[in-house]
Amino acid sequence: GIFWCRGNSWFTLGILDYMDMFQGTMNAGVKTFILDTYKAQVAKLKELQDPETGLWHTVLTDPDSYLETSGTAAI
């Protein structure tokens, strides 16, 4: 139930490269599922981004957690 910035950043950073590895051979349904998941994640991340600094908090849904630079860099 905890949404860690760094954990989410690994998906955000790597999923498009992962899809490129298939060089167009990925099952269309799987590709759609992954892209829809990616788009939903990015939309939610945008909502959770700190408006003053542009960074994300260590626990994405906890504005009292510290701001995370490495996770933000990956996102």
C-alpha positions in Angstrom: 0.0 0.0 0.0 3.0 2.4 -0.1 3.8 4.0 -3.4 7.5 4.7 -3.3 9.0 7.3 -5.7 12.0 5.3 -6.6 10.0 2.1 -7.1 7.7 3.9 -9.5 10.6 5.6 -11.2 12.0 2.2 -12.3 8.8 1.5 -14.2 8.6 5.0 -15.7 12.3 5.0 -16.8 12.4 1.5 -18.2 9.1 0.4 -19.6 9.5 2.2 -23.0 13.0 0.8 -23.5 11.6 -2.7 -22.5 8.9 -2.4 -25.2 11.5 -1.3 -27.8 13.4 -4.5 -27.1 10.6 -6.4 -28.8 11.2 -4.5 -32.1 7.6 -4.6 -33.1 6.9 -8.2 -32.1 5.1 -7.6 -28.9 1.6 -9.0 -28.7 -0.8 -6.1 -29.5 -3.0 -6.7 -26.4 0.0 -6.8 -24.1 1.4 -3.6 -25.7 -1.9 -1.8 -25.2 -2.1 -3.0 -21.6 1.5 -1.8 -20.9 1.0 1.6 -22.6 -2.3 2.2 -20.8 -0.7 1.4 -17.5 2.2 3.7 -18.3 -0.2 6.6 -19.3 -2.2 6.1 -16.1 0.9 6.1 -14.0 2.3 9.3 -15.6 -1.0 11.1 -15.3 -1.1 10.2 -11.5 2.5 11.2 -11.1 1.7 14.6 -12.6 -1.0 15.1 -9.9 1.4 14.1 -7.1 4.3 16.3 -8.2 5.3 19.0 -5.7 4.1 22.3 -7.2 6.9 24.4 -5.7 9.9 22.3 -6.6 8.8 19.9 -9.3 10.1 17.0 -7.3 8.2 14.0 -6.0 8.0 12.9 -2.4 9.7 9.6 -1.2 6.2 8.2 -0.5 4.3 9.6 -3.5 1.0 10.0 -1.6 2.6 11.4 1.6 3.4 15.2 1.2 5.1 15.0 4.6 7.8 12.6 3.4 11.0 14.2 2.1 11.4 15.2 -1.5 13.2 12.5 -3.5 15.9 13.6 -6.0 17.0 10.3 -7.4 13.4 9.1 -8.0 12.6 12.4 -9.6 15.6 12.2 -11.9 14.4 8.8 -13.1 10.9 10.0 -13.7 
